[in-house]
């Protein structure tokens, strides 16, 4: 497949390719750029194999192109150049990463160290440069002159993911998760021999640095039908060593309202979350069910938004779905009738989830978000015993959950469907969706009332009541905001009267001004 016509924004890449490739030291483009170009997928970052040591080449190109040079791995002869975005031609342009790796004598020496056959294809750098500067449609195929000792071109055409040799996972256990993610991302089938190699090395996934596992896990969960990949991880033996806490959930029976044991319920909750979020189909779903899900653009924007590290809240919510019942085994008790109870499992689960994500080097913002979803996943159903929740209950839910509220509501819907499975009834589902829809609508109403108009500030409150600064002022202001959101106070005077009555009724200890 021809590469796009070269524009000013990619001219620097052509300069890199031309400069790196010399008669004395031939250079090749390898890895993902070649693979994705052949598949017609977007590709930008480059891996370039240079004969000899790559550091001098990378340093010189970094200087000429005003990039940033990073000696990435001196032991394995890997250097990196980061080119800044060209915002003059494209405001959406992002940084380009070029990794240079050294090889000795023959490019096949480099390809022999690679993971999968589809990544072990090398194309002369001059060929790629020529194609990038040719008119679209008239460019020669990038695969021409390719060095392909392991049949990667055949596997690309066949949609097959195959390990280059039997030692690939022992050499680098980080490839274990990468194999599952790549097969899902490309919609490729993994050959049976590669599956057997992964199963034989599955315990080594524990040896992978948390940062690498974190990256691969989020990339996998960001894809549609992530629940399928989680089942695949389990079938290959990777899920248990990756999440030993989840393994404790296997075969833990639940009350009869549940269709699956705790582990399968947790994986199914990922599938049902993707379903209610409009991302993937669910095998028990139908159009009528999907039509009941509240249609709120604000919630969708929330789930699509990103936290630190680039992961979307929707991706992190899938992780929360997987972990939301992780503490059920340790909290399980039987009541007098023999019915299983899991009192406190959401609170304990939040603690376990935090421990898991810290082990996998998630950022504090990511951890806090997942922790909040696990801790409060039962809260929406508890807002009211009968009928719809009060305005105060809705206000307090969003006050306590802060910016995680919409994610919790979607996890709650997913949890219900994954609880009932094929046993669900449309009447029950209507009730669940009506509750969630009411909570969303009431929150929007409260935001429209309270957010634009602040009735009173702390300074006014202190002057009118003769208070000194302290936490009591914050308590009174929060009481006013809650009453305003519930429609109980609408003016400054009413707010002041409420504050005065709160002090008198609750006997709030205040420090009076002297």
N, C-alpha and C positions, 0 to 999 in steps of 0.2 A: 504494500500500500504506500503510495507516495506521501512524503511528508509535506506539511504546509509550505507554501511559498515563503521564503525568508523575508521578514520585515526588519525594520530598524531595531525592534525589540529583541530579535534573535540574531542580529548581525554579530553580536559579541560571541555567540556560541560558535558561529562559523569561524571567526578569528581564532578561537580556542582550538578548534579541530585542525585548522590549517597549520597553526603554529606548533601543535603537539606532534604532528605527524612529519617525520623527516626520513630521508633514505637511510640514515645511520641508525635511527631509533624509530621504527614503525610503531604507530599508535592505532589502537582499535577501540571502537565503542562497544561496550559489552553490557550485559545485564538488562535491567528493566526498560531502558530507552529502546533497545532493539526489540525486545518482546512486545512492548506496547505499540511501537510504530507498526509492526507487522499486523497486530490485531486491530489497528485503527483507533486505539485508545489515546486520550490526551497524554502527552509526555513532555517533560521539560527538563528535569534534572538529568545530568549525564554521569555515567561511569566510564572513564577512559583508562585503558591499560596501556602503559608506556614501558618500552623496553629499558631495563635498568632501573635506577632509583628515580622516583617521580618528583622528589622535593624541589629540585632546581627548576624543573619545568613549571610546577605549580607556583613557585615564588615569582618567577619572571612574568607569567601570565597574570597573576594577581596584581603585580605592579603596573603592567601595561593597561589593564582593563579596570584599574581602580577598585579591585575587589579586596576581600579579606582572606588572608592565607592562614590555614590551620594545619599544623602537622598532626593529622588525626591519629595515626597509629604507626610509630616509627618501627616497631618490631616487625610488623607485617607490611611495611612500605606503603602506607596509605596517606595521601595528602589531600586536603580539601581547599577549594576556592569558592567563596560565596560572592556572587556578583549582585550588586544592588539592583533594585527594580528600576526600570526605565519609565518613570512616570511622565516623561515628556511626550511619549507616544501612546501610553496606555495607563490611565489613572488606576486601573485595577491590577497592574503588573506586580508580581511578587519577586522576591529574591530567587536567584537560580543557584543551585548547589551542584558543583562539579567535583567529583571524587576521582583522584588519580591513584592508580595502583600500579606497582612495578611488577614486571615479569621478566624471566630470564630466558634468553635464547629463542623460545618458541611460545606463541600465544596460547598454545594448548596447555602449557604449564599452569597458566592462570585459570583457564577453563576447567581444568581438572580439580581445582579447589572449590568450585561453585556448587550450589545446592541442588538445583533442579535443571533438567535438560533444557527447559525453555528459557533459562537464565544463562545458559552456557553456550551462547551464540555470540560470535565476535564479527564485527563488520569494520573494514578499514575506515579510519577516521576521514580520509580524503573522500571516500564514497559517500559518507553521510553528509559531509560539507557540500559536495556537489549536488546532492539531492535537495538539500535545504535551500539552495540558491536557484534551483530549476523551476520553470513554470509548473504550476499545479497540473497534474494529469500527464505531463510530459516527462516527469522525473523517472529515472530508472528505479526499479524496485530496490528497497534497502537490503533485501536478502541476497542480492547479487554479490558474488565474491565473499560470501559469509564463510567463516570458519565454524563448522558445526560437527564436532567429533562425536557427540552423543545423541544425534538425531532430534535435536530440539525443534527444528523446523517441521519435521513430521509430527511431533507431539503438539505443536501449536495448531497445526491443521486439524489434528484429531481431537483437540480439546482435552489433552491428557496431561496430568501433573505426575512426573516421574523423577525419582531421585537419580542423581548422576552416578552414584556408587553406593555400596553398602555402608560406608563409613560417614556419610554426610551428617547424621544426627549425633553420632558419637563425637565427631569433630566440633560440632557447634549445636548444643541442645536448643539454642534459641530458634533453630529452624523448625522445631516441632510444632509450635503454635503457628509459625509463619506458613507452614504447609497447609494447615486447615484454613487459615485466613485467605491465602492466595487461591486455593481451589474454589472457595466460596466467591471471592471477589471476581474471578475470571469465569465462574460457572464451568470449571473444568472438573473432570472425573479423576480421582487419584487412583493410580494403578494398585493392584493388590499387593505387589511386592513392597511398594513404598508404605502402604498401610501397615504391613507386617513389621517393617523396620521401625516405624513410629511406635507401635505397640511394644516392641522389644526394648525401646529406649525411653518409654513414657515417664519413668520415675525421674529421669534426668531433667525434666522440666523444672524441678525444684532448684536446680543449680543455676538457672538463668537469672541474670541480674533483674531486680524488680523493675527497673526503668524499661528494660526491653519487653518484659511481660506486660507491663502497663500499656506500652504503645501498641503491641500486637492485639491485646485484648480489646482496647477501645476501637481499633480499626475493624476488628471482627464484629463487635457489637453495633458499630455504626451502619453495617450493611443490613438491608432488608432480610427477613427470615433468619435472624440471628439465632432463634431458638433451634433451628435445624442444625446450625453449626455447634451449638452447645451439646445437643444430642450426639453429634459426630465426635466431639471431644470425649464424651463419655464412652462411646463405643471403642475409641482408640486407646482408652485407658488414661487419657490426659486430665480429665476433670477432677478425679480424686486427688492426685498429687498437687494439682494447681489450687484446688479449694478443699483441703482435708476437712474443713468445718462443714461443708456441704455433704460430704460423704456420710457424716453422722445422720443425715436426714433420710438416707436410703432405707426403704422398707418401714419407715415410721408411720404407723397407721393413724388415721384421723377419724373424726366423727363421720357418721353416715352421710351428712350433707356434702362431704367431700368425695370426689370421684377418684382422686389419685392419692398416693402417699406423699409425704412432704417433699421429697426430692423432685418427683415428676410434677407435682403441683407448682413448684418453684420455676421449673423450666417452662411449663405451660403458661405461667404468668408472663414470661417474656413474650411468648407467642401472642397472647391475648392483648398485651400492651401494644404490640405492633399493629394488631387488628383495630383496636379502638382509636389508635393514633392515625389510622388511614395509611399505614406503611405497607402492610402485607395482609394476605388472606389468612383466615383461620379455618381449619378443616371442619369445624362445627358451626361456622358462622354462615349468615345469609344476608341478603340485602335489607330485609326488614330489621334485623338486629342492628346493622350498621346505621340505618336511618334513625335509630333512637339515640345515638350518641350525640350529646350536645355539640352544636356547631358554633364554636367560638374562636374567631381569628386570634384573639389575645392569647388563648391557651396554646394555639399552634405556634405563634411567634415565640412564646415562652420556651416551648420544647425545642425549637430550632435554634434558639440563642445559645451562645457558647460561654463557657467559663474558662478559667486559666488553663492553658495547655491545649486549647482548641477543641476540646470535646463538647458536643452539644448536650444540653440538658436531657434531650430525648435519649441519647446514647447512655448517659449516666443513669437515667431512669430505668433502662433495661437492666443495668447492673443491680440497681436497687430491687427490681422485681426478682432477680435471681437470688438475692440475699435476704429478702424481706422476712422469710420464716426460718432463717438459719438457726435461731435459738430455740426452735420448738422441741428438739430432742431433750435439751437440758431443762426445759420448763414443763415437760409433760407430766401430768398427774391424772389419776382416775377418780371420779367422784363416786358417790355411794351407789349410783346406778351402773357404774362401769364405763361411763362416758368419758372420753379423753378431754382433758382441759390443758390449755397452754397459757396459763395466767402469767402476764408480764413478758411474753415472748417478744413483743415489739420493742420494749425498752432494752431487754438483754440483747436482742438482735442488732440494735443500733450500735451497741458496744462492740459486738463481734465484727460487724461490718467495718467499723472504724479500724479495728486491729488488722483486718485483711487488707484494707486499702493502704494503710500505712506500710505494711509489708511489701506491697506492690508499688510503693513510691508514688502514690497519687498526691496531687497538690492538696493543700488544706481546704481550698474552696471546693474542690471536687469531693473530698471526704465529707465536708460539712453538708453538702447537698444530698449525697446518698444517705448519709446518717439521718438527715431530717425526713427523707421519704420512708426509710425503714421504721423510724420511731413513730411516725404519725399515720402509717398506712391504714390503720383501723379507725382513725379519727372521723372521717366523713360519715361513716355509718353510725357513729356514736353521738352525732350532733343532736339527734332527737330520738326519743323513744317511740313516739307516734307522730305521724304527720310530717310536716316540714319544720326545719329548725327555725329558731327565732333569729331576728336581726342581730341581737347581741351574740348569739352562738356563732353566727357566720363571721362577725367582726373579730371575735376572739380567736377563731380558727386561723384567719389570715394574719392576725397580729402575732400569734405564736409561731406560725410556720414561715413567716416573712416571705421571701421571694420563692419559696418552694411550693406554695399552695397549689398552683395549677398542676404541677407534676404529681403531687399527692393524690389529687382527684382522679387523674388518669390511672395511677397505680391502683387506686381503690376499685375502679371499674374493672380493670384487668384481673385483680385478685378475685372478684366475684365470679367472673366467667371461668377462671382457672380452678376455682373451688367446685363449681357445679359441673363443668365440662358438658358432656352430652345430656346431663340431667336438667339443664337449665330450662326454665319456662319463660315465655314471652311476658307474662304478667309480672314475674319477678324482675326481669330485665327492664321492663318499663319503669318499675318503681325505683330501681337503682339509677337509671338515667334521668328520671324526673328529679330525684334528689340532687344529683350532681348538677343538673341544669339549673335548678333553683339556687344552689349555692353560688354558682358562677354569676347568675343574673343579679342576685342580691349584692354580691361583692362589687359588681360594676356599678350598681345603683349607689352603694355607699361611697365608692370612690368619686363618683360624680358630685355627690353632696359634700363630702368632707374634704377632699383633696384641694379643690380650688379656693375654699373659704375657711381660713383659720379664724375661729371666733375670738380667741384671746391668747395672749402669749404669757410666758412665765413672769415677766416683769410686771405686767398689769395685775396678774393674780396676786403677786407678793404685795404690791402697793395696796390693793383693795382689801386684802385680808390681814395686812400687817405681818407678813411672813418674812423670815430670813431664808436665804438660799439653802437648799437641801433636797434630799430625795423625795420629801413629802410633796414638793411642788410638782415633780414629775408624775407622782401618783394621781394628783388632782387633774393635771392636764390630760392624762390618759383616760380618766373617768369622763372628762368632757368630750374627748374625741369619740369614745365609744357611744356616749349618749347622742352625739351629733350624727354619727353613722346610723344609729337606730332610729333617727328622726324624733328624738325626745327633746332636744334643744335645738333652737334655730337662730338664736341671737346672742350677742355679747351679754346682755342682761340676764338671759336665762342660764348662760354658762356660769356667770358669777354666782347666781343663786344656787345652782347645783353644787358648785364648789363649797359654798358656805354650808349647805345642808350636809354634804359629805363629811366635812370636818366635824359638824355637830353630831351627826348620826353614828359615824364610824369611830368617833373619838380619836381621829388621826392625831398623832403626836406631832406638833409643829413647833418650830422655833420662831418665836415672835421677835420682830425688830425692836431694838431698844433705841 
